[in-house]
Amino acid sequence: MGKRIGHRTVKFTNAPAIISFASAAGENEKKGPYGGYFDLTFDDGLWGEKTYELAERKMLTRVSQEALKKAGLTPADVSYMLAGDLLNQIISSGFAARALEIPFIGLYGACSTMAESVMLGAMLADGGYALNVLCATSSHFATAERQYRNPLELGTPRTPTAQNTVTGAGALVISAQKAGFPAVTFATAGRVIDLGINDVSDLGAAMAPAAAETIITHLEDTDRGADYYDYIITGDLGTFGSEMLLRMISGTGRDISANHRDCGVLIYGGDKKMGCGGSGCGCSAAMMCGYFLNEMKNGRINRMLFTATGALHSPTSMLQNETIPAIAHAVAIENGSVV
């Protein structure tokens, strides 16, 4: 099967590199324990724009430009931009791609989109179809809340399992050149898992089964133990979803409790005002491109499995009383010295 190993995993024989990365975050995320790691921050939801949607577009465009700047590249040096977000028809990404004038492949994996873009970007680079690929995604508290739940003006009470959509974005550049950079070594594509959850305020419970299934599949396909990785990172399960994940994996005889970290739990540092933690495309993107890749660059992390999780529902499906399908994609990122 060539580069395919096991059931659903791809091994990148040329191990494309992450040569630069950048992150952005809003006011609440800036106040959290990782606020100092974000490249761009702003103190109000509008960031000088007339609407929240324009602010999200600006955030994704700026963070993409910052990643290119760090790599010493111009948009003309990039083969493809792979990006997505939560707004209808991924409009933040489309308008950002319009501004950057890079060939654009729009993606929608809900909150799993950052891992999806890295997986596909690595495939393009490893296969010789691209030299440099820009991978990016974003979310905004105000835009997502009024699309998926309720307008902010209503002041709707939140349930104990609810999470706070992160105002944030992340962008990274994957390149076919790899010397001295963290490399994407494996990717495991997720399956859509639906255990019947239909509460849009309990997305952690909806996504945890998909995360567990993908992580277990990855470890089986690669014949690795959970302790191979310094960190097994999930995107935005929050506190409740993370507890479910650990129990589900424990039931298979594996234990990831020592090295599991969830971006949604981390980003607000356990602030109870943020419910069960963060969610949204920008949650895992900002934490990965703000904190985790910086730690890898500085040699404090050598191996991590990045498993972003997404709830594949929509306002239409919720109005039709559908349940919430979920997906998780995993990418292994390793420092060159251990690849």
C-alpha positions as CSV (number, residue, x, y, z in Angstrom):
1,M,0.0,0.0,0.0
2,G,3.0,2.4,-0.3
3,K,2.7,5.1,2.3
4,R,-0.4,3.7,4.0
5,I,0.1,1.7,7.1
6,G,-2.5,-0.1,9.2
7,H,-6.1,0.8,8.7
8,R,-6.3,4.5,8.2
9,T,-2.9,6.0,8.7
10,V,-0.4,7.6,6.3
11,K,3.3,7.7,6.8
12,F,5.1,10.7,5.3
13,T,8.3,9.3,3.9
14,N,9.7,12.8,3.2
15,A,8.3,14.2,6.5
16,P,7.3,17.7,5.4
17,A,8.3,20.4,7.8
18,I,6.4,23.1,9.7
19,I,8.7,26.0,8.9
20,S,6.7,28.8,10.5
21,F,3.5,29.4,12.6
22,A,1.5,32.3,14.0
23,S,-1.4,32.8,16.3
24,A,-4.0,35.4,17.2
25,A,-6.4,35.7,20.1
26,G,-9.1,37.9,21.6
27,E,-9.6,39.6,24.9
28,N,-10.6,36.6,27.1
29,E,-7.9,34.3,25.5
30,K,-5.3,37.0,26.0
31,K,-6.1,37.1,29.8
32,G,-5.6,33.3,30.0
33,P,-2.4,31.6,31.1
34,Y,-1.1,31.3,27.5
35,G,-1.8,34.9,26.5
36,G,1.8,35.7,26.2
37,Y,2.3,33.1,23.5
38,F,0.0,34.6,20.9
39,D,1.5,36.7,18.2
40,L,-1.5,39.0,17.7
41,T,-4.1,39.9,20.3
42,F,-6.9,42.5,20.6
43,D,-8.9,43.9,23.4
44,D,-12.4,44.0,22.0
45,G,-14.4,41.7,19.7
46,L,-14.6,44.1,16.8
47,W,-10.9,44.8,16.5
48,G,-11.7,48.2,14.8
49,E,-14.2,46.7,12.4
50,K,-18.0,47.3,11.9
51,T,-19.0,43.7,12.5
52,Y,-17.8,40.6,14.3
53,E,-17.6,38.8,10.9
54,L,-15.3,41.4,9.5
55,A,-13.1,41.1,12.7
56,E,-12.8,37.3,12.2
57,R,-11.9,37.8,8.6
58,K,-9.2,40.3,9.6
59,M,-7.9,38.0,12.2
60,L,-7.5,35.1,9.8
61,T,-5.9,37.3,7.2
62,R,-3.4,38.9,9.6
63,V,-2.4,35.6,11.2
64,S,-1.8,34.1,7.7
65,Q,0.3,37.1,6.7
66,E,2.3,36.7,10.0
67,A,3.1,33.1,9.3
68,L,4.3,33.9,5.8
69,K,6.4,36.7,7.2
70,K,8.1,34.5,9.7
71,A,8.9,32.0,6.9
72,G,10.4,34.7,4.8
73,L,7.8,33.9,2.1
74,T,5.4,36.0,0.0
75,P,2.0,34.7,-1.2
76,A,3.5,34.0,-4.5
77,D,5.8,31.4,-2.9
78,V,2.9,29.4,-1.6
79,S,1.3,26.6,-3.7
80,Y,-2.0,26.3,-1.8
81,M,-3.8,27.8,1.1
82,L,-5.9,25.2,3.0
83,A,-8.3,26.9,5.4
84,G,-11.7,26.7,7.0
85,D,-13.8,28.2,9.7
86,L,-17.3,27.9,11.3
87,L,-19.2,30.6,9.4
88,N,-21.7,29.6,6.7
89,Q,-19.8,28.7,3.5
90,I,-16.5,29.3,5.4
91,I,-16.6,33.0,4.5
92,S,-13.8,34.0,6.8
93,S,-11.4,31.8,4.9
94,G,-12.7,32.7,1.5
95,F,-12.3,36.4,2.0
96,A,-8.9,35.9,3.6
97,A,-7.8,33.9,0.5
98,R,-9.2,36.7,-1.7
99,A,-6.9,39.1,0.1
100,L,-3.8,36.9,0.0
101,E,-4.3,35.8,-3.7
102,I,-3.1,32.3,-3.0
103,P,-4.7,29.2,-4.7
104,F,-7.4,28.3,-2.2
105,I,-8.8,24.9,-1.1
106,G,-11.6,25.5,1.3
107,L,-12.1,22.9,4.1
108,Y,-14.8,22.2,6.6
109,G,-14.3,19.8,9.4
110,A,-15.8,22.1,12.1
111,C,-13.4,22.3,15.0
112,S,-11.2,19.5,13.5
113,T,-10.3,21.7,10.5
114,M,-6.8,22.7,11.8
115,A,-5.7,19.0,12.0
116,E,-7.5,18.3,8.7
117,S,-5.6,21.1,6.9
118,V,-2.2,19.9,8.3
119,M,-2.9,16.4,7.2
120,L,-3.9,17.4,3.7
121,G,-1.1,20.0,3.5
122,A,1.5,17.4,4.5
123,M,0.1,15.0,1.8
124,L,0.5,17.6,-0.8
125,A,4.1,18.4,0.2
126,D,5.1,14.8,0.7
127,G,3.6,13.8,-2.6
128,G,5.5,16.5,-4.5
129,Y,2.4,18.4,-5.4
130,A,3.4,21.5,-3.5
131,L,6.5,23.2,-2.1
132,N,4.9,25.4,0.5
133,V,1.3,25.1,1.9
134,L,-0.4,27.6,4.2
135,C,-2.8,25.9,6.7
136,A,-5.1,28.2,8.7
137,T,-8.3,28.4,10.5
138,S,-10.3,30.7,12.9
139,S,-13.3,31.2,15.1
140,H,-14.9,34.1,16.9
141,F,-17.1,33.9,20.0
142,A,-19.7,36.4,18.7
143,T,-20.0,35.1,15.2
144,A,-20.3,31.5,16.2
145,E,-22.7,32.1,19.1
146,R,-25.3,33.9,17.0
147,Q,-25.0,31.4,14.2
148,Y,-25.2,28.1,16.2
149,R,-27.0,29.1,19.4
150,N,-28.5,32.5,20.4
151,P,-27.7,36.2,19.7
152,L,-25.6,37.6,22.4
153,E,-28.1,40.3,23.1
154,L,-30.5,37.7,24.6
155,G,-28.2,37.0,27.5
156,T,-29.3,33.3,27.3
157,P,-28.2,31.3,30.4
158,R,-25.6,28.6,29.8
159,T,-25.8,25.0,30.9
160,P,-23.1,23.3,33.0
161,T,-21.7,21.4,30.0
162,A,-21.5,24.5,27.7
163,Q,-18.1,25.7,26.3
164,N,-17.0,29.2,25.2
165,T,-16.2,29.6,21.5
166,V,-12.7,30.8,21.3
167,T,-11.9,34.1,19.5
168,G,-8.7,33.0,17.9
169,A,-6.8,31.8,14.8
170,G,-3.8,29.9,13.8
171,A,-1.7,29.6,10.7
172,L,1.3,27.5,9.8
173,V,3.4,26.8,6.7
174,I,4.2,23.3,5.7
175,S,7.2,22.9,3.3
176,A,8.8,20.1,1.4
177,Q,12.1,21.3,2.9
178,K,12.6,20.0,6.5
179,A,16.1,20.6,7.9
180,G,16.0,21.9,11.5
181,F,12.2,22.0,11.7
182,P,9.5,20.0,13.3
183,A,8.2,17.4,10.8
184,V,4.7,16.0,10.2
185,T,5.4,12.2,10.2
186,F,2.1,10.4,10.3
187,A,-1.6,11.3,9.8
188,T,-4.7,9.3,10.7
189,A,-8.0,10.3,9.1
190,G,-11.0,10.1,11.3
191,R,-14.4,8.5,10.8
192,V,-17.7,10.2,11.5
193,I,-18.9,8.9,14.9
194,D,-22.4,9.6,16.2
195,L,-23.6,8.2,19.6
196,G,-26.8,10.1,19.6
197,I,-26.0,13.3,21.4
198,N,-28.3,16.1,20.3
199,D,-27.5,18.9,22.8
200,V,-25.5,21.8,21.2
201,S,-24.4,22.8,24.7
202,D,-22.7,19.5,25.2
203,L,-20.3,19.2,22.3
204,G,-17.6,17.6,24.4
205,A,-19.7,14.6,24.9
206,A,-20.5,14.4,21.2
207,M,-16.8,14.7,20.1
208,A,-15.1,12.5,22.7
209,P,-16.0,9.2,21.1
210,A,-14.6,10.4,17.8
211,A,-11.4,11.5,19.5
212,A,-11.0,8.2,21.3
213,E,-11.6,6.2,18.1
214,T,-9.0,8.1,16.1
215,I,-6.4,8.0,18.9
216,I,-6.8,4.3,19.3
217,T,-6.7,3.7,15.6
218,H,-3.5,5.8,15.3
219,L,-1.7,3.9,18.1
220,E,-2.7,0.6,16.6
221,D,-1.7,1.5,13.0
222,T,1.7,2.8,14.1
223,D,2.3,0.2,16.7
224,R,3.1,2.9,19.2
225,G,2.3,3.1,22.9
226,A,0.6,6.2,24.3
227,D,3.8,7.0,26.1
228,Y,5.7,7.4,22.8
229,Y,4.3,10.9,22.7
230,D,5.2,13.7,25.1
231,Y,1.7,15.0,24.6
232,I,-1.5,13.6,23.0
233,I,-3.4,16.8,22.3
234,T,-7.1,17.1,21.7
235,G,-8.7,20.2,20.2
236,D,-11.7,21.3,22.3
237,L,-13.3,18.6,24.4
238,G,-13.4,20.8,27.5
239,T,-13.3,19.4,31.0
240,F,-16.4,17.1,30.6
241,G,-15.4,15.8,27.2
242,S,-11.9,15.1,28.3
243,E,-13.1,13.0,31.2
244,M,-15.2,11.0,28.8
245,L,-12.2,10.5,26.5
246,L,-9.9,9.2,29.2
247,R,-12.6,6.8,30.4
248,M,-13.3,5.5,26.9
249,I,-9.7,4.9,26.1
250,S,-9.1,3.3,29.5
251,G,-11.8,0.8,28.6
252,T,-9.6,-0.5,25.8
253,G,-6.7,-1.2,28.1
254,R,-4.8,2.0,27.2
255,D,-4.0,4.9,29.5
256,I,-3.3,8.4,28.1
257,S,-4.1,10.3,31.3
258,A,-0.4,11.3,32.0
259,N,0.2,13.0,28.7
260,H,-3.2,14.0,27.5
261,R,-3.8,17.8,27.1
262,D,-6.9,19.5,25.8
263,C,-6.7,22.9,24.2
264,G,-10.1,23.8,25.4
265,V,-9.2,23.1,29.0
266,L,-5.9,24.9,28.8
267,I,-6.7,28.1,27.0
268,Y,-8.7,29.7,29.8
269,G,-6.9,28.0,32.7
270,G,-9.9,26.6,34.3
271,D,-11.8,29.9,34.6
272,K,-15.3,28.9,35.7
273,K,-16.8,31.9,33.8
274,M,-15.8,30.0,30.6
275,G,-17.9,27.0,31.5
276,C,-16.2,23.7,30.5
277,G,-13.5,25.5,28.6
278,G,-12.9,26.6,25.0
279,S,-14.3,25.4,21.7
280,G,-14.3,26.4,18.1
281,C,-11.8,26.1,15.1
282,G,-9.6,28.8,16.7
283,C,-9.2,27.0,20.0
284,S,-6.8,24.2,18.8
285,A,-5.4,26.4,16.1
286,A,-4.3,29.2,18.5
287,M,-3.0,26.8,21.1
288,M,-1.1,24.7,18.5
289,C,0.4,27.7,16.7
290,G,0.8,29.8,19.9
291,Y,2.0,27.4,22.6
292,F,2.7,23.8,21.5
293,L,4.8,24.5,18.4
294,N,6.8,27.1,20.3
295,E,7.5,24.5,22.9
296,M,8.6,22.1,20.2
297,K,10.8,24.8,18.5
298,N,12.5,25.4,21.9
299,G,13.1,21.7,22.4
300,R,10.8,21.2,25.4
301,I,8.5,18.9,23.3
302,N,9.8,16.4,20.8
303,R,6.8,14.3,19.9
304,M,3.1,15.2,20.0
305,L,0.0,13.8,18.5
306,F,-2.4,16.6,17.6
307,T,-6.0,15.3,17.4
308,A,-8.4,18.1,16.6
309,T,-12.1,17.3,17.1
310,G,-15.1,18.6,15.3
311,A,-18.9,18.5,15.7
312,L,-20.5,18.3,12.2
313,H,-23.8,19.8,13.0
314,S,-25.4,22.9,11.6
315,P,-28.3,25.3,12.4
316,T,-30.4,23.4,9.8
317,S,-29.7,20.0,11.2
318,M,-30.5,21.2,14.8
319,L,-33.8,22.6,13.6
320,Q,-34.6,19.2,12.1
321,N,-33.8,17.5,15.4
322,E,-30.8,15.6,14.1
323,T,-28.1,14.3,16.4
324,I,-24.5,15.6,16.3
325,P,-22.0,13.6,14.2
326,A,-18.4,14.2,15.2
327,I,-15.0,13.6,13.7
328,A,-11.4,13.8,14.8
329,H,-8.2,13.8,12.7
330,A,-4.8,13.1,14.1
331,V,-1.3,14.3,13.0
332,A,2.0,13.3,14.5
333,I,4.5,16.1,14.7
334,E,8.1,15.3,15.7
335,N,11.3,17.1,16.0
336,G,13.9,16.3,13.4
337,S,16.2,14.7,15.9
338,V,13.7,11.9,16.7
339,V,12.1,11.4,13.3
